[in-house]
Amino acid sequence: MGMVDAVKSFLTNYITFSGRASRSEFWFVMLAALIVGFVLGIVSAILKTSLLILLFELGLLIPSLALVSRRLHDINRSYWWALIGFIPLVGGIIMLVWYCTKGTTGDNRFGPDPLV
């Protein structure tokens, strides 16, 4: 899945907390959000306002939570495991490892393999 396909899938599943998201979808969406955030940061600095960044971050809050849910579903974990991210340092490392882990091959309890 390329960046364009990943962003299209992300926008199509804007508030879908069910199903699965592949590693490529997750990381390409994170990269796209980073690039857009960087550009908005430059524009905000020129305009001397942080309203653009605030609106962008608020707009991505729920969809990002849905993407994390689908990513965890791909490795056969429920969304409740995302709470482990609140453990200082260790939680973030565990989440990063899970984000990088290959998803379950074939169907799992959360749905069909997104790469098929």
Buried (B, 14 or more C-beta within 10 A) or exposed (E): BEBEEBBEBBEEBEEBBEBBBBBBBBBBBBEBBEEEBEEBBEEBEEEEEEEBBEEBBEEBEEBBBBBBBBBBBBBEBEBEBBEBBEEEEEBEEBBEEBBEBEBBEEEBEBEEBBBE
